[in-house]
Amino acid sequence: MPRSSRKKTEPERPLRDEIVEALKNTFDPELGIDIYTLGFIRKIQINPDKEAVLIEMTLTSPLCPYGPRMLREVEGALKKIGLKRIRVEFVFDPPWQPSSEVRQMLGV
């Protein structure tokens, strides 16, 4: 790994872990399971220098009535860990499919 890449990625690891932990404490209000375990988080892109993050996430469906609420909760959780610039983008391609673990949790 080139030296410049190492410098850039190593500081991101603790921040990424904090972000994941914050997302694990953000729950889908209808399902009662955190959005990270549900597989709603598709991408986490961090810019530690600017205290910024881009989150790509999905929902159970594009018409989920809890989307705006979850968006506010994600932004709030990430602000609590010190991120200043937070961008959350909803993506629906491919559509959300629960993992076998999540299916068991949901009893389906």
Buried (B, 14 or more C-beta within 10 A) or exposed (E): EEEEEEEBEEEBEEBBEBBEEBBBEBBBEEBEBBBBBBBBBBEBEBBBEEBBBBBBBBBBEEEBEBBEEBBEBBBEBBEEEEBEEBEBEBBEEEEBEBEEEBEEBEEE
